[in-house]
Amino acid sequence: MSYGERIRELALSFPETYEDAPWSHPVFKVGDNKMFAALSEDDGDVSLTLKLTPEEREIALHMPYVGIARYVGRYGWVTARITDEESLESALEWLRESYWLKAPARLRRFVEET
């Protein structure tokens, strides 16, 4: 399974999540149109854009594969380039956090229990 497929599988496993493509690439949304992640796959390169808490964002930005997201970076979003298992594992954990931050309160329990 590719990195993109693993990201998609986890993202779509969360309650009330769906995939959309408003900008010609997959974005994952929850509830009433709240985006919590955007996936970009281009010639084998995989990037994931997601929202983090200020504390987690500060830590993530010290990693060489993470940068401030274009357009939405000022709102706490980062983009991680997924190149190996280590960067994938970090991205999957951040995906859970981003879902938790954007999901309605009644759905957050799902991520807290996993």
N, C-alpha and C positions, 0 to 999 in steps of 0.2 A: 504494500500500500504506500503510495507517495505521501510526501509531507502535506501537500494540499488536501489530499483525501482524508488524512488523519485529522487535520484541522476542521474540515467540513463535517466529518462524522461527529466530533465532539460538539461543535457549535450547534448542530441540528439535534443533538440529544437533549438539550435543555428544554424545559417546558415552554410552550407557546412561541417557539423560535421558528423562523422561516427565512429562506434565502430570497434575495432580491438582486437586481442588477441595474441600478439607476445610472451608473457611470461605466457601463460595459465591462464590469468585473463584479464578482460575487460580493455582496455584503450580507451580513447576518443581522437580523432584526428580531426584537422581542416585543410582545404586547402590541401597543398602539403605535407601530412604525418607529420604534426606538432602535437605532443602529448601535450595535455593540462591537462589531468587527467588520473589517474589509479585507478580503483576500485578493492577492495579485499573483498570478502565475504567468511568467513570460519566459519562454525558451528554457524551462527547467529552473528558473529563479523563482523562489516563493517568498513573498513578503506578507506580513500580517499587520494591519493597523488596528489599534485598540486603545481604549481609555483605561488609565490607571489612576490610583490614588496618588496624591502628591508625593507621599513617602516612597511608594513603589516606583513611581516614575523616576525619582531622583536616583534610586539604586539602578534601575534598568538602563538609564542613560550612560552609566559607567561601562556598560558592556559594549564591545566593539561592533556588534551587529545590530545595535539599537540606535535610532535617531529620532528627533522630533518630527512628527508627522506633518506633511505639507497641508496647508489650509486649515487644519483643525488642531495643530500642535499647541496653540495658545490656550486651548480648552482642556489640556491634559492628555492628549492623544500622542502615542508613539508608534513608530513603524519598526518592526523587527524583521531582518532578513533571516530566513530559515535555511541554513546550509548544512546542518548536522544534527545528530540526536540531542546534543546539549541545547542548542538554540531552539529546537522543536519542543523539548520539555519545558523550557522557560515560557515559550509562546503559549503552550497549552494551559499552563498555570495562569498566565495573564489573561487568557481567553475566559477562564472561569471568573476571574476578578472583574473583567470588563462586563460580562453578563450580569454579575451581581450588582455592579454600579448602575446599569441601565434598566434592569428588570423592575417591574412593579414589586413593591415590598412583599406581597403575598407569594411571589415566586422565588424570592431569595433563599428560602429555606432549602431548596433543592441543591444549591451549590454549597451551602454551609454543611450539608450532610455528606457530601462526597469528598 
